[in-house]
């Protein structure tokens, strides 16, 4: 049980400070993929997340079961974030892309895609359709052919 308690404290410190350290690191890093991951994921590390972590920390001083509950909460919450934003989002985006006859891209690849129409966004993935260029002249303008 003592090993589990130490594991919980280690996970608590990592889970508590990792979003803060990631905030400092990613804002200084020029890698756009990391910044996109950060924008998608950071919204889940809010006040409720920190409140539940602190409740599990103080409960672990008195109750043995809180240590196991805290470990399950931390690993379960991180697993939820991963599966919801990456795995399930990709599956849903692929399903929408088949329905709409479009392309699935990750958000960081959009700048390389050119002009597009955004059809669906979930997590880290988007469904886009390439816009076709219309060659008609605006306002019914007809080019003078007499020259």
N, C-alpha and C positions, 0 to 999 in steps of 0.2 A: 504494500500500500504506500510505503514511503517513496518508492520509485515512481509510482503513478502520480503522487503529489508533486514530485520534482518535474515530471513530464508536463503536468498541468501548468506549473509556474513558468516553465520554459515556453510552452505554447502561448500562455497569456502574454508574456513579454513580447514575443514575436507578433502576435495578433494585435496587441495594443499599439506598438510603435511602428510596425511595418507600413501602414498607410501614411504616417507622418514622414518617415524616411523616404518612402517612394515619392511623396509630393516634392520634397526637396531635390531628389535625384532626377526625377523625370522632367521637372521644369528647367533644369540646367542641361539636359541631354538633347541633342539635336535630332535624335531618331524619332521619326514621325509615327512609326508603328507603336512604339512604347507610349507615346503621348495619346494615341487613339485608344489603346488598351486602358490607359489611366482614366480617360474621360468616360469610357463606358463603365468601368468597374468602380471608380471612386465614389459614385453616388450611393453605393450600398454600405459604405462605412460611415454611417451617420450617428447621431446622438443615441438612438435606440441601441445600436450595435455596441457602443461603448458602455452604455448603462447596463446592458445584460452582462457584458464582460466583468464589470466591477461588482455586480451582484454575485456572480459566480465566484469571484475572488474572495469577497468577504464571507460568503457562505462556506467556502472551502476551509476556512479557519475553524469552523465549528462542526460541519457535517462531512463525513467521509464520502457520502453519495454525491455531494456537490462537485468533488474533484472529477469523478467520472462524467457527471453531467456537463461540466465545463469543457472537458476534452471532446465530448460528443458534440457540444454546441459549436466549438471552434472549427473542428474538422467538417461538421455538417454544413455550417454556414459557408465556409470556403468552397466546399464541394457544390453547394447550391449555386454560388456565384459562377463557378466554372461551367457547370452543366447548363445553367439557364442562359448565359451569355454567349457560350461558344458552341456547345454540342446541340442543344435543342434549338437554338436560334438558327444554326446552319441547316438543320433538318427542315425547319419551317420555311426558311428562305428558299431552299431548293424546291420544296413543294410549290411555293408561290411562283417561282421562276418557270416551272413546267406549265403551270396554269396560264401564265401571262406571256409565255414565249419570250422570256427575257434572260438576263445573265445574273448570276450570283457573284458578288465581289465582297472582299473585306473593305472596311471603310478607308484604310490607308491606300488602297489601290485606285480609288476614285479619281485622283488627280491625273493619273496616266490614261484614263479611259476616254478622255475627250468630252464632247458634249453628250449629255445623257438626260434621261427623264427618270427621276427617282419614283419607283413604284411601291416599295415596301422596305421598312427598316426594322430590324430587331436585333438587339445585342450588338455584336461586332460586325454583322453582315447586312448587306443591302442588296435589293433586287433592282437592277436598272435596265433600261432599254435605250439603245443608241438612238439618238434623234437623227432623223433624215433631213438633209438640207433641201429646202424647197427652192427650186430654181426660178419660180415665177417672180416677175418684177412686182414691186408693191404698187398699190393704187391703180392697177390696170395700165401701167406705163407700157407703151409699145415703142420699141426702138425704131428709129427712122431708118428705113432700108434704102432710101433713094441715093445715098452717096456712093 
